[in-house]
Amino acid sequence: MDQMDKLSQKTSASGNTGRRPRGQALQDGAGSKQALYDAFSETFADRSDDSPDAFAGRASTTPGNVSRRADAASHPAYSGGPHLVRDERGLALVDGDVAVRADLTRLAARCRPGRVGGELIVKAAKVKGAGESPLAIDATAGLGEDGLLLAAAGFRVWMFERDPVIAALLEDGLARAAEVPELAEATGRIELFKQDSIAALPALGERPDVVVLDPMFPARRKSAAVKKKFQLIHQLEKPCEDEEALLGAALAARPRKVVVKRPAKGPALAGAKPSYAIAGKSVRYDVIVLPR
């Protein structure tokens, strides 16, 4: 039995998510950060959505399940420290002079039909013989850039994001992207699930063509502004703490391939040697091809 089989069976047999408890990443910070997280968690109560054609505000806890809405920007717990602000540009996580938002509209040029095929993530995820609408699972969606590029390339994309604050930023970004004519078709192929993908992947109900993993990198040396944004995001999502559990869950979904985004000179996820890699200047996509 090779390493891939062991990782897959370990995840399937244990049922253990192997991830930190909700909110743990904030426990070392100020109380306002924990309040931010807790307040956002309170908004994730089931609410029906009577507008099936409206993408804005829609997301599911499991494929096909009841829609959920999250808009806690006015919650009193957000006063002081990191807080959510909704303005004419949409929802943003703000801390002092630093703001983080999911601005997917800036990807419009990269999503054009004649250009998107050249994106590294699209090259890495492409599966021969997968049909016209292959299914890609973006298991660590974050702010959604890779998932949108895949959708623009013709994939159906299921995005999974476990952090409720990041998920709300992503949901808002997708809603605004859907209003851009050049991105409307791509966003129509995306579903967002606000849950931990490690628990969901082994029981998707549909075998995906590809699973994409983009675990949080440790902060790299960049400009002060970029560094501050990384620090703000890292208050919510720490760098991956259990690489074996994440990769094992992806393998348990039985895709045709697993694509792992890594720093260009970073180690392989969980030490698993990829079948091949597609590298750019700052990032590398390790591709694990599974036997059919």
Secondary structure, 3 states (H helix, E strand, C coil): CCHHHHHHHHHHHHCCCCCCCCCHHHCCCCHHHHHHHHHHHHCCCCCCCCCCCCCCCCCECCCCCCECCCCCCCCHHHCCCCEEEEECCEEEEEECCEEECCCHHHHCCCCCHHHHCCCHHHHHHCCCCCCCCCEEEECCCCCCHHHHHHHHCCCEEEEECCCHHHHHHHHHHHHHHCCCHHHHHHHCCEEEECCCHHHHHHHCCCCCCEEEECCCCCCCCCCHHHHHHHHHHHCCCCCCCCHHHHHHHHHHCCCCEEEEEEECCCCCHHHCCCCEEEECCCEEEEEEECCC
